[in-house]
Amino acid sequence: MMRVWRALVEMARIRRERSRARYQLAAMTERELQDCGMTRSEIGYELSKPRRRR
């Protein structure tokens, strides 16, 4: 039961982290994104990948 609880807590943490990252990326200018090597179309794709594949 404890393992299930920890897995749920970890999933919630990752979801919050991704939400925060989306907000920060959405607030960036095109120039800032270019400096990071990203385009607007790549943001959703990159953040939807499971953490282990990044």
Sequence and secondary structure as in RCSB ss.txt:
>XXXX:A:sequence
MMRVWRALVEMARIRRERSRARYQLAAMTERELQDCGMTRSEIGYELSKPRRRR
>XXXX:A:secstr
 HHHHHHHHHHHHHHHHHHHHHHHHHHS HHHHHHHT  HHHHHHHHHS GGG 
